[in-house]
Amino acid sequence: MDFLEKYNEWLAYDKLDDEIKLELMAIGEDEQEIRERFLSDLKFGTGGLRGILGAGTDRMNIYTVRRATQGLALYVKEQGGEERGVVIAYDSRFYSPEFARTAARVLAGNGIRVYLFTELRPTPELSFAVRHLGCEVGIVITASHNPAKYNGYKVYGPDGGQVANEAADYIFEKMQSTPIFGDIPESEMDSPLIRMINEEVDQPYYDAVLSQMIHKDLGNTASEMKIVYTPFHGAGAVPVKEVLRRGGFHKVYVVPEQEAPDGAFPTVKSPNPEDKEGFALAIELANKMEADLIIGTDPDSDRVGVLAREMDGSFVALTGNMTGVLLTEYILSQKTGLGLLPENPYVVKTVVTSEMIRCVTDHYGVELIDVLTGFKYIADTIHDHEEAGDMNFVFGFEESYGYLVGDYARDKDGVSACLLIAEMAAWYQSRGMTLCDVMRELYAKYGIHKEWTKNVYFEGTDGIEKIKSIMERLRSDIPETIGWSRVVAYTDYSVGVRHDVLSGSETKVNLPSSNVLRFELEDKSWVAFRPSGTEPKFKIYAGVTRGNLEAKIDAIAESVNALFAKE
């Protein structure tokens, strides 16, 4: 069936939602728009579904959610998990509550027990809830930090981590075999199989988060420290305020214009804490209140951005790598000093995260494990070592502003990260230092490292082909130099092999297959290329150390821009 036939099938469906029908009728003369919406089906990957809201098989709507949930229901039944059930949470995005209720009705219609949060909750609490309630599966309706036009459907396994590749493949296969307007069983919301939850999970989750504090009583330093917080119109407002209050931080000022949940995210271009422009209102409030620290979480509160006060009174936006380095140093130094570091400790980072972490972990004699991009792989590492009983997890993070301390959850947790960042800032403040001061001290101790990222967007149905073409070209024509420096080795994670260009030798890399290329340069710099798994974009990462770092970054950027200019 071609895209026009699919379009007409939707229009002809006699039970089609009125809003969806009007949307389809409005594009009736726009064949390209119809093609964009119906040429392919929304894919179910390891992160579940994510796409633009709207009518069509390649869009997020109640029909694609019903279809995906039916595939998930068949998976849960295959696992014998009907009684263990499924817990569902959602954030502030458009249609998140509707999609959550749709999923609940389909699951209950399949005879599966459902726990549904009464109001929006952060993604990390969903991860915690799966473990706490002993569920077979968890679902959170969110598109994380994506623009307002997106929503998504993330699925978690029984350990609280994102569902395994094999499970995702099974769910997608069953989803594909289910007609979009097929006879999918669906209960009413008053079904005895659907149980509404809130406080019975909130309180244990708060306790788990608070237990991650290292210095649980910082006294006046914490209570007098002024913090400005923004939830970017998302799910973080209630839990972040609550754990900061319980942690002893009583002068927390929430940006009023960004406190209420709102899927339009009206005060920012994008609800992404990686973008400093979104913190304009927070900076204004921080200057008014003479605050020491600014923190912000994305709509589902799994990512955290930090702005620290500099000596001249201005606020400096810390990158995800900088915050990760600061937290790693703080956690390892404090736990070592207090005798709290477990035996055989390890830290986990992704292959596109700063190499400065290696300097920190080497200093404290802690194992550093590299994994593929995506917090799922950090969660898998925690699970594997917990099963083996050979090593003890201390901290995990990725450069894209995601952090996890403790194993109560198996996804990045912006709520606990906010608490630990506040604790860290207060502890250093009691010693007369800002986080900017500490960062300078760490550069002096471990050497200056600088990272750079670039996103190249490829919208439209031909975007995937362009991205595929670029990766094929990189693999078939390995660059001799990037920037000013010679390529001495490269790792192709799709086949799991590291190639030493100088010796011609090859080394097996024991990681799952992933469409990532990482180049090592002679001057100890590195560059990685990775198509995004959740958006139509290409991501480039680079890290440099030694010498003129700005000039090195500029040279790498010039090489990358030349590469993409060929498309």
NUVEXVEX-606181 format. One record per residue (C-alpha): x, y, z; residue in one letter. Coordinates in steps of 0.1 Angstrom, whole numbers, plus 2048, in hexadecimal, padded with zeros to 3 digits. Example, Ala and Ser with C-alpha at 12.3 -4.5 7.8 and 13.67 -1.06 7.14 Angstrom:
87B7D384EA 8897F5847S 
This chain:
800800800M 80F8217F5D 80D84280AF 7EE84F7F7L 7DC82E7FDE 7E4830822K 7D8854823Y 7B784B813N 7B482D82BE 7B6845848W 79D85D83AL 785840833A 786832857Y 764838865D 77083B889K 78C853882L 79186E89CD 78188F891D 7A18A3897E 7B688A884I 79D88B867K 79D8B1864L 7C38B1864E 7C4898848L 7AA8AA834M 7BE8CA837A 7DC8BA825I 7C88A980AG 7D88BE7EEE 7FB8BB7FBD 80A89A7EEE 82C8A17FDQ 81D8A6820E 80988681BI 829874811R 83B880830E 820873847R 818852836F 836845822L 843831840S 837826862D 844834883L 86081D88DK 86180C8AFF 88680A8BAG 8988058DBT 88B8278E7G 86781E8DCG 8568388C5L 85E85C8BFR 8508738A5G 83E89289BI 81A8958A7L 7FF89388DG 7EB87D876A 7FC861863G 80F840867T 83085386CD 822869887R 81A8678ACM 7F48648B1N 7DB84E8C3I 7DB8348A7Y 80182F8A6T 80182E8CCV 7E58148CCR 7F87FF8B3R 8198018C5A 8087F88E6T 7F77DA8D7Q 81A7CE8CCG 8267D48F0L 8087C28FFA 8117A38EAL 8347A58F7Y 8297A891BV 81378A917K 82F776906E 84477D926Q 82777393DG 82779594CG 80279D94DE 80079D973E 8217B0978R 8137C9960G 81D7EA950V 82380C961V 81C82B94CI 82884F951A 82686E93BY 834891939D 8268B392FS 8268AF909R 8088B38F3F 7F28938F4Y 80888290ES 7EB87B926P 7D586F909E 7F18588FCF 7F784A920A 7D2843924R 7D0833902T 7ED81C90BA 7DC81392CA 7BB80A91BR 7CC7F3901V 7E17E291BL 7C37DC932A 7AF7D1914G 7C97B6910N 7C57AA934G 7E57BC941I 7E77CE962R 7EE7F395EV 7FC80D977Y 7F6830969L 80385097AF 7E7869980T 7FC886975E 81C88D962L 83C87D970R 86187E966P 86F862952T 88885796DP 86A852985E 85B83B96BL 87C82796AS 87B825990F 85681B990A 85C7FD979V 8757EF992R 8627FA9B1H 8417EB9A6L 8517CC996G 8417D2974C 8497C0954E 84A7E0940V 848806944G 83D82092BI 84384692CV 83385D913I 84D87790BT 8648858F0A 87D89090AS 88E8B18FFH 8818B18DBN 86D8CF8CDP 8488D38D6A 83C8C28B5K 84A8A08C1Y 83E8868D9N 8498638E1G 8438418F1Y 860833904K 85F80F911V 87380192FY 87A7DD939G 8777CD95BP 8997DA967D 88E7FE961G 8A4803943G 898809920Q 88B7E9910V 8A57D2900A 8AB7D18DAN 89C7AE8D7E 87C7B98E9A 87A7D88D4A 87C7C38B4D 8617AC8C1Y 84A7C98C9I 8507DA8A8F 8497B9895E 8287B58A7K 8207D98A2M 8267D687DQ 80F7B887BS 7F37CB88CT 7DD7DF873P 7DC80387DI 7B680287FF 7B47DE889G 7A07CF8A5D 7B67D98C2I 7A67D08E4P 7A17EF8FAE 7917F291CS 78181092DE 796825946M 781817963D 78E7F495CS 7987E297DP 7B97DB96BL 7C280096AI 7CF80D98BR 7D783298FM 7F783A9A3I 8098589B1N 81685C9D5E 81C8379DBE 8388399C1V 84285E9C6D 84D85A9EAQ 86483B9E5P 87284D9C6Y 87A86C9DAY 88A8579F5D 8A08459DBA 8AB8669CCV 8B38759EEL 8C78579F7S 8E18609DCQ 8EC87F9EFM 91087C9FCI 90F899A15H 8EC896A23K 8EF8B4A3AD 9008D3A2CL 8EE8E9A45G 8ED90EA3EN 90290AA1ET 8E58F8A0EA 8C990AA1ES 8D792CA14E 8E29239F2M 8CC9349D7K 8C291E9BAI 8AD92799CV 89C90A98CY 88890696BT 8758E7961P 8708F593DF 84A8F0940H 8508CB947G 84D8AF961A 8698BA978G 8598D698CA 8498C19A8V 8648A69ADP 8838BD9AAV 8758D79C2K 86B8BB9DAE 88D8A99DBV 8A08CA9DEL 88A8D59FBR 88F8B3A0CR 8B48B5A05G 8B68D6A19G 8B58EF9FDF 89B909A07H 8A39269F0K 8989179CFV 88792F9B7Y 87492099AV 87193597AV 84C93D97BP 847940956E 85591D951Q 84690B96FE 824900962A 8238E294AP 81D8ED927D 8238D8908G 8288F78F2A 847900906F 83E9258FFP 85C93690FT 8789228FDV 8819198D9K 8888F68E5S 8838E7908P 8A78DA908N 8BE8E2925P 8DB8E090DE 8D09018FED 8DA91F914K 8C0935903E 8A5923916G 8B492F937F 8AF95492FA 892957948L 8A5943962A 8C395A95FI 8AD978963E 89E969983L 8C095E990A 8CE98198CN 8B098F99EK 8B29779BBM 8D99779BBE 8D89519B6A 8F793B9B7D 8EC92099FL 8D391A982I 8C78F7979I 8AD8EC960G 89D8CB955T 88E8C1934D 8688B9931P 86B89593ED 88689F957S 8A188694ED 8BA8A1942R 8C98BE955V 8DA8DE94AG 8EF8F2962V 8FA917963L 91492197CA 91C944989R 93E95097DE 95696898FM 94998697CD 92597E985G 91A970964S 90C94D95FF 92093394CV 90D91693CA 91F8F6944L 91F8DB929T 9138B8930G 9378AD930N 9418C8949M 9258BF961T 92D89A95DG 9528A0965V 9498B6984L 93189B991L 94A87F98BT 96589299EE 94D89B9BAY 93F8789BEI 9608669BDL 97387E9D2S 9598809EDQ 95185B9EEK 9768539EFT 97C86CA0BG 95E85FA20L 96683AA19G 945836A06L 95382B9E5L 94A8069E0P 9627EA9D6E 9687E79B1N 9578089A8P 950812984Y 944831971V 93382F94FV 933848932K 92B84790ET 9448468F1V 93C86A8E7V 94087790BT 95F88B917S 98087891BE 98788E939M 97287594EI 98E85C948R 9A6873959C 98F875977V 98885097BT 9AD847976D 9B685F992H 99E84E9AAY 9A682B99EG 982825991V 97A811973E 96B825955L 95581293DI 94C82091BD 92B81890BV 9178228ECL 9048428EBT 8E383F8FDG 8DB83A922F 8CD81891AK 8F180B917Y 8FA81A939I 8DC808948A 8E67E8937D 9097EB946T 8FB7F0969I 8E47D1964H 9007BB957D 9187C3973H 8FC7C098DE 8F579D97FE 91A79497FA 91F7A29A2G 9437AD998D 9427D3998M 92F7EF9A9N 91F80C996F 92782F9A2V 91D847987F 912848963G 90E86594AF 90D870926E 917890917E 8F389990ES 8EC8A4932Y 8E1883940G 8ED876962Y 8E685997AL 8F385399DV 8E78339AEG 8D481599FD 8B181C9ABY 8A9826987A 8B781B966R 8B583C952D 8C485E956K 8B3871972D 8B1897971G 8A0897993V 8BD8879A6S 8D6899990A 8C78BB99BC 8CA8B19BFL 8EE8A59BCL 8F98C39A8I 8EA8DA9C3A 8FC8C69DEE 91D8C89CBM 9198ED9C5A 9118F39EAA 92F8DD9F6W 9478F09E0Y 9379129E9Q 93E909A0ES 962909A04R 96092A9F1G 95E91C9CEM 94591E9B2T 941902999L 954917980C 971919999D 96F8F399DV 9708EE977M 98F903974R 99F8EF990E 9978CE97EL 9A68DC95DY 9C68E3970A 9C58C1980K 9BC8AB961Y 9C38C2943G 9AA8D692FI 9928C3919H 9798D3902K 95D8C38EFE 9488CE8D1W 9278C18C2T 9158C98A3K 8F28BE898N 8E98BD873V 8C48B986BY 8B68A684EF 8908AB84DE 879899835G 876875828T 898877816D 8AA881837G 8B085D840I 8C085681FE 8D7875822K 8E2869844I 8E8846837K 8FC85481AS 913868831I 91B84A847M 922834828E 93984F81AR 94C85283BL 95182C83DR 95B828819S 973846818D 98384983AI 99186C83EP 9B786F842E 9B488E857T 9998A086BI 9A18C4874G 9C78C7876W 9CE8A4882S 9D3883872R 9BA866878V 9CD84B88AV 9B0833892A 98B83088EY 97081A89DT 95180F889D 9388058A4Y 9217F6889S 9397D9886V 94A7DD8A7G 96E7E189AV 9897FB8A2R 9A1800885H 9C580C88CD 9CD82186DV 9F3822874L 9F87FC87AS 9DB7EF866G 9D07D9884S 9AC7D488EE 99E7CF8B1T 97B7C28BAK 9657DA8CEV 94E7C78E6N 9307DD8E3L 90E7D98D1P 90C7E48ADS 9048098A8S 90682188BN 923835899V 94683E88CL 96084C8A3R 982859897F 9A185C8ADE 9B98778A2L 9DF87A8A6E 9DD8988BED 9C78838D6K 9A78948C9S 98987F8BEW 96A8848A8V 94B86E8A6A 92E86D88DF 90C85F897R 8E9862887P 8D086A8A3S 8B984E8ADG 89C8658B6T 89D88289EE 8A5888878P 8C789587FK 8EC88C87EF 90189189DK 92689989DI 93B8998BDY 95F8A38C2A 9778A68DFG 9998B78E1V 9B58BB8FAT 9D88CB8FAR 9E28EA8E7G 9CB9048D7N 9AA8F48DEL 99490E8CDE 9A990C8AEA 9A78E68AEK 9818E78B1I 97E901895D 9938EA87FA 97E8CC887I 95E8E0881A 96B8EC85FE 9728C7855S 9508BC860V 93E8D984EN 9518D082EA 9458AD831L 9218B6833F 9248D1818A 9278B37FFK 9038A9807E 
